[in-house]
Amino acid sequence: DKQSLIKARRGQGLFRQGVARLECRCRITGVTRLEHLIAGHINPWRESTNRERLDPANGLMLTPSIDHLFDGGFISFENSGELLISPVAHADSLHRMGVPTDRIFNGGGFAEPQKEFLDYHRTVVFLKSSS
């Protein structure tokens, strides 16, 4: 209904504002302009509780292509910030999207509350192999 749609939109705005206070740039590309960043969920929306959906610690500010790769499990992060690249990811495509595929890359460490969500992402979302 219309009321729940309004509440969901308002919640998305609050989530984005909260994530922007924690994350001021895309961890991969370094883009800082908010109009070019998406507040994406670490623990996917469809698998999150209502509390987790609005928790800024469950978010990252990412450029759209990086958000796509993260959501799809083609990339993830260690708690230290080290970038993980899935063995099923197409390295040339990732490179063209701004992902450093030729070296170890660290986008900066995460806050303690974010680490719990990242543990889930690495375990459930991140693609380990093509089998």
C-alpha positions in Angstrom: 0.0 0.0 0.0 1.0 3.6 -0.3 1.9 4.2 3.3 4.4 1.3 3.5 5.9 2.6 0.2 6.4 6.0 1.8 7.9 4.5 4.9 10.3 2.3 2.8 11.4 5.4 0.7 11.9 7.4 3.9 13.9 4.5 5.4 16.1 4.3 2.3 16.9 8.0 2.7 17.8 7.6 6.4 19.9 4.5 5.5 21.8 6.5 2.8 22.4 9.4 5.2 23.7 7.1 7.9 26.0 5.2 5.6 27.4 8.5 4.2 28.4 9.4 7.8 30.4 6.1 8.1 31.7 5.9 4.5 32.7 9.1 2.7 34.0 7.4 -0.6 33.9 4.3 -2.7 36.5 2.0 -1.2 37.7 0.8 -4.6 37.5 3.8 -6.9 37.9 6.6 -4.3 35.0 8.6 -5.8 33.7 11.0 -3.1 30.8 12.8 -4.9 27.6 11.5 -3.2 25.6 11.9 -6.5 27.9 9.2 -8.0 27.6 6.8 -5.1 25.1 4.2 -4.1 24.4 3.3 -0.4 24.5 -0.5 -0.9 23.7 -3.1 1.7 26.5 -5.5 2.8 24.0 -8.1 4.0 21.5 -8.1 1.1 18.2 -6.4 1.6 16.2 -9.5 0.9 18.1 -11.4 3.6 18.1 -8.7 6.2 15.8 -8.0 9.1 14.0 -4.6 9.2 16.6 -3.4 11.8 19.5 -4.6 9.6 18.0 -2.9 6.5 18.2 0.5 8.2 21.5 -0.1 10.1 24.2 2.2 8.5 26.8 -0.4 9.6 25.2 -2.7 7.0 26.1 -0.4 4.2 28.9 0.8 1.9 29.0 3.8 -0.4 30.1 2.5 -3.8 30.0 3.5 -7.4 27.3 1.7 -9.3 29.6 -0.7 -11.1 31.4 -1.6 -7.8 28.0 -2.0 -6.1 27.0 -4.4 -8.9 30.2 -6.5 -8.3 29.8 -6.5 -4.5 26.0 -7.4 -4.7 26.8 -10.2 -7.2 29.5 -11.7 -5.0 32.3 -11.0 -7.5 34.2 -9.0 -4.9 34.2 -8.8 -1.1 36.5 -7.5 1.6 38.4 -8.9 4.5 37.8 -7.0 7.8 41.2 -5.4 7.4 39.9 -3.8 4.1 41.8 -6.1 1.8 39.9 -6.6 -1.4 38.8 -10.2 -2.3 38.2 -11.0 -5.9 36.1 -14.1 -6.7 37.8 -16.8 -8.9 34.7 -16.7 -11.1 35.0 -12.9 -11.8 36.2 -11.8 -15.2 39.4 -10.0 -14.4 39.5 -7.9 -17.5 36.0 -6.6 -16.9 36.8 -5.9 -13.3 39.9 -4.0 -14.3 37.8 -1.9 -16.8 35.4 -1.0 -14.0 38.3 0.3 -11.9 39.0 -2.7 -9.7 42.8 -3.3 -9.2 43.2 -6.9 -10.3 47.0 -6.9 -10.7 48.0 -6.3 -7.1 46.8 -6.6 -3.4 44.5 -3.7 -2.7 43.3 -2.4 0.6 40.4 0.0 0.8 40.8 0.7 4.5 39.7 -1.1 7.6 36.1 -1.4 8.8 34.3 -0.4 11.9 33.5 -3.3 14.3 29.7 -3.3 13.6 30.5 -3.6 9.8 32.7 -6.6 10.3 29.7 -8.8 11.3 27.9 -8.0 8.1 31.1 -8.5 6.1 31.5 -12.0 7.7 28.0 -12.9 6.3 28.9 -11.4 2.9 32.1 -13.4 2.6 30.4 -16.6 3.7 27.1 -16.4 1.8 27.3 -13.9 -1.0 30.9 -14.0 -2.2 31.3 -16.5 -5.0 34.0 -19.0 -4.1 34.2 -21.1 -7.3 32.2 -21.9 -10.4 31.2 -25.4 -9.1 
